[in-house]
Amino acid sequence: MENPVIILGAQTIGTAALDAFLSNDVVVYCLLDDDKALQNTELNNVPIMGNTDDAQLLKLLGKKCEVFVATDDTASRRSLTNMLHEEYTVAPVNAIHARASVSEHAWLGHGILVGANAVVASTAKVENGVIIGPNAIVEAKVQVGEYAQLGSGAILNAGVEVGAQAFIGSGAVVVAGVKIGAKARVGAGSVVVADVAAGQTVFGNPAQKV
């Protein structure tokens, strides 16, 4: 990546994104966050300079800077991504940690975070804004919908489908061919052996509705 990156969000996801970019020797120009307590401080020696809608800094996007949206709230990430597209005609870049393994035959959208030691296999499809935590595994023919989130060490076996904005907790295993509906939530450490309806929360081994 030739241009430096501005990261929108300086909390949990922002910290992970910063680590991913720095692992690839990508220059991060600054981070922006709406929490005033974080502004005018530093994160890993990179300045946190202002709000996520700072027009003076965002005007650098495009020719001079790239952008990654890393706010912890999914609705905020979607809203900021739409604003960037409409007002600045830019799409967020992907933040893929140098120690992650992403097949060149996987399909990736924009604004995706892939943590250290995570694996995205050939023929997997990962749509815009997805967060894949460290050590998570996305096997062949898996489809992950927009703004879904996979916790650390989560495993999606072959052919799994995860709907938009679904959440798969740390260490959870979704067995081959299972479908997880949009905005569904899978508790940490669960083993999911049957389809999960949209908006449903499941937990346990085997995972049950809660």
C-alpha positions, -999 to 999 in steps of 0.1 A, spaced: 0 0 0 16 32 -12 -5 58 7 -7 62 44 -39 52 62 -63 71 84 -81 48 109 -116 59 120 -118 45 155 -91 41 182 -106 16 206 -107 -22 203 -111 -27 166 -90 4 159 -61 -10 180 -63 -43 161 -64 -25 127 -34 -4 137 -15 -36 146 -24 -51 112 -12 -21 92 20 -17 112 28 -55 108 29 -48 70 50 -16 74 21 5 63 23 41 75 -7 51 96 -11 89 94 -34 91 124 -64 77 141 -97 96 147 -121 89 175 -152 107 189 -142 101 225 -126 134 235 -106 116 263 -87 98 235 -81 129 213 -46 145 214 -32 112 228 -12 85 210 -19 48 204 14 28 198 31 61 189 4 71 163 -15 103 171 -53 103 178 -62 136 162 -99 144 163 -135 132 155 -143 105 130 -160 132 108 -131 157 108 -135 173 74 -100 188 74 -84 154 77 -109 134 56 -103 157 27 -69 139 24 -87 107 14 -83 94 -21 -51 107 -36 -31 112 -5 -45 88 21 -64 56 24 -90 50 51 -101 21 74 -133 22 95 -127 7 129 -154 20 153 -165 -8 176 -202 -2 170 -215 -19 138 -241 8 130 -214 34 133 -191 15 110 -219 12 84 -228 48 87 -192 60 83 -186 37 54 -216 51 36 -205 86 43 -171 80 29 -186 65 -3 -211 93 -8 -191 124 3 -155 113 -6 -160 86 -32 -137 62 -14 -140 27 0 -122 15 31 -91 -6 25 -86 -40 41 -64 -45 72 -49 -80 69 -23 -88 95 11 -100 81 8 -132 100 -27 -140 86 -31 -164 57 -56 -153 31 -58 -174 -1 -54 -155 -33 -85 -175 -44 -107 -161 -16 -131 -133 -24 -128 -102 -2 -149 -71 -1 -138 -37 14 -130 -26 49 -123 -61 62 -100 -68 92 -82 -101 94 -63 -106 127 -30 -123 133 -28 -161 125 -63 -161 111 -69 -182 80 -93 -175 50 -93 -204 27 -96 -207 -11 -132 -201 -24 -143 -184 8 -163 -152 3 -160 -124 29 -182 -93 23 -177 -57 33 -168 -46 68 -163 -81 83 -141 -85 114 -122 -117 116 -104 -121 149 -69 -136 156 -66 -173 150 -101 -176 135 -105 -200 106 -128 -195 75 -127 -227 55 -135 -233 18 -168 -222 3 -178 -203 35 -198 -171 29 -196 -143 55 -221 -115 51 -215 -78 55 -204 -65 89 -204 -99 106 -179 -105 133 -159 -136 142 -142 -137 176 -107 -149 183 -103 -186 174 -138 -190 159 -140 -218 133 -163 -218 103 -162 -252 87 -166 -257 49 -197 -244 33 -210 -224 63 -231 -193 56 -231 -164 80 -256 -136 76 -250 -99 77 -241 -84 111 -241 -119 128 -217 -124 157 -197 -156 162 -181 -156 197 -145 -165 205 -137 -202 201 -171 -211 187 -172 -238 160 -199 -238 133 -199 -272 116 -200 -277 78 -230 -265 59 -247 -247 88 -264 -214 81 -263 -186 106 -290 -159 100 -285 -122 98 -279 -105 132 -278 -139 150 -254 -143 179 -234 -174 188 -219 -175 223 -182 -180 229 -171 -217 228 -203 -229 214 -206 -258 189 -233 -251 163 -246 -282 146 -279 -268 132 -291 -237 114 -296 -206 135 -325 -182 126 -320 -145 119 -318 -125 152 -315 -156 174 -289 -161 201 -275 -196 207 -250 -210 233 -236 -243 244 -224 -276 230 -245 -284 211 -256 -248 208 -292 -241 219 -315 -211 217 -312 -188 248 
